[in-house]
Amino acid sequence: MTTYIVRRLLLIPVLLFGVSVMIFGMLQFLSPVERSALYVRDFPRNDRAVEGIIKRYGLDLPLPIQYWRWLVGKVDSDTGERHGGILFGDFGYSRTASQPVVDLIKQRFPNTLDLTLWAIVPVISVGIWLGVQAAVHHNGFADQGGRVFSIVGTSFPTFVFGLLMLMIFYANLGWFPPGRSSDWASQVINSDQWRSYTYLLTIDSLLNLRFDVFLDTLRHMVLPILTLSYISWATFLRVTRSSMLETLRQDYVVTARAKGLPEKDVINKHARPNALIPVVTVAGFTVVLLMGGVVITETVFNYPGIGSAAAQAAANLDVLTVLGLALFTGLLLILANLVVDVLYAYIDPRLRLQ
Amino acid sequence: MAESVIAREGFGAGDAIELRKIGWLERFVGPESYRILRALVKTPVSILGFSLIALFVVVAIAAPWIAPPVNPNDPFSMPRDGFRAEPQPMMSEWNRNQPPLPAWWKPIMGTNQWVHLLGTSEGQYDLFYGIIWGTRTAFKTALIVTFTTLVIGLVVGSISAYYGGKLDNVIMRFVDVMLTLPYIMAALILAAVLTPKIGRSLIPAMVALIVFGWMNYARLIRGDILSVKQRDYVMAARVIGVKDNRILWRHILPNAVFPTLVYASLAIGDVVLSFAALSFLGIGTPTGYADWGQILSFARNWITDLSTYWYIVVWPGLALVLFVMGWNLVGDAFRDVLDPRMRGRGGA
């Protein structure tokens, strides 16, 4: 297992370097003036100011030097302040959001995390349950139903599904509104009594003992969670089903049945745990899928997360902001995949014992 | 000539050897691919899928007849009945900028008054027109993107697999990097970067989908080539001194390429979906272009009134879902056929 993990660990610098070069490469499509937002807040007004900034931050220097400066920024010799430098957490200034990109991330990311963490619960539980049912009732009603569901499900674009959900549950029934929270709840959250412990609204509202705010938040999150999770159900269903079918043919399952165990125990105790090992590999893929899914889901539901921020910035052609958000997402996904890989190696005894 | 070729299919007991005639198609594509093709045209699921695709092909071809454009030189800009924001209900009459009456309307309805068959969207764009011509946009973008990504993937994957070693390692790490960002996000960025450079058109979104879309083909063909490389006939060719190039082009590629080709043809649905997602997010097509994603994005401003204006979501959404479902149905049948456990069961 050590070699496996070491090999995955060695891949991480490669990925980090690759992704940073990719983002930096796309930055080069921007003019030096547009790129100045990486280092300064104010847009230069006249030609001389433009030239001064280009000179000072070396925006016309050879690419490797610019890349280095993009990474570490530039220390002002007079004030000792550091300008730019993504390694020091400065992603530049977002003109559309009128704040540094990092502040935008700090403000929006907890919302996205809140949404994805909640979405993981139905993604995994429902997806796996559907898959197990389909495999246990192979070629039966549940199997065919699951098949129809997965075809129809994968054919529904996220935004069409989301809009339909809004049409039914918001416009017609008025149950689940879009957005983050109701007006009265936002007033509570912005008031002095409110204390932010985790910045995750669902958890904070519980810690503040405001159950009405918690329910309100949850009510706003039901549709986004549903939209975000159904995309992954089809994938989980398919992988769990085929892995479960494979496992049910193994000798130890036959043995368990032959010694007279009830079918429930055979499936829940012998077959399912082993069948779930390959499913963990999909989890890494699912994290990527979720992060891609939030871009559209958050936009449809007007949910103030990192995905809708990226979509908004892109629609307004604020490339610098989009690239900052993308870089952040990339780092996050590399970490998430590492966690999944280690988890996988730990769960699978065949890998653990190697 | 083809009829004279006879193959053995399984050995029965004693002398009972089943004889089977081989048609020209089977000779042309090989037994394994022939089995797959035959199963595909015989499964109900894939027949349904093919019918849906055929329906859209017909609509795309007959678009000028189903919904004649106002200006035949610019058929992709949706005709609009004025500039008011509110959507107009279904079957309401055309007032301004009425396009030519389609030939099929009079015989069915008996009137000369052309209506907004499916209503209008925000800005009074005619939905029916947009959906019909959107079929052409869908096919056009999907075919170009799929073909280009396939070619890039095939070239990169073959090079990687055939030469192996360090080059293979470098290429595959490059593929890993390209796959780090979620597809839709990466495409969104590139489209946003390109739009100011080349203007609003189909091109920025298409380029973005191509740049971030070829990696799966490269991986797929690489894996298949690696397994074909191990086969005896490749070894035999090498032993008798056939040149590298010829081995690659005559022996390895033809035997490895089929799954990738089919996978690509089925990915058309996904490409349409991603393209629609990009234009839904407001990247790519100019406003008023007949494109399903954009028509759906018009609905974003009317979320509170969707109980009244349901048709601005349901009709374009239905077109998109059915289109993608057609490809997914065929894809699902295909997955079953390719499943090694299904082999030797005669058909699907």
Interface residues (C-beta under 8 A of the other chain):
Chain A: L11 V14 L15 G18 V19 M22 M26 F29 L30 R147 S150 I151 V152 T154 S155 F156 P157 T158 F159 V160 L163 L164 L166 M167 Y170 A171 N172 P178 V288 L289 M291 G292 G293 V295 I296 T299 V300 N302 G307 A310 A311 A313 A314 A315 L317 D318 V319 V322 L323 A326 T329 G330 L333 I334
Chain B: R173 F174 D176 V177 M178 T180 L181 P182 Y183 I184 M185 A186 L188 I189 L190 A191 A192 V193 L194 T195 P196 K197 G269 L273 A276 A277 F280 L281 G282 I283 L296 A299 R300 I303 T304 D305 L306 S307 W310 V313 V314 G317 L320 V321 L322 V324 M325 N328 L329 D332
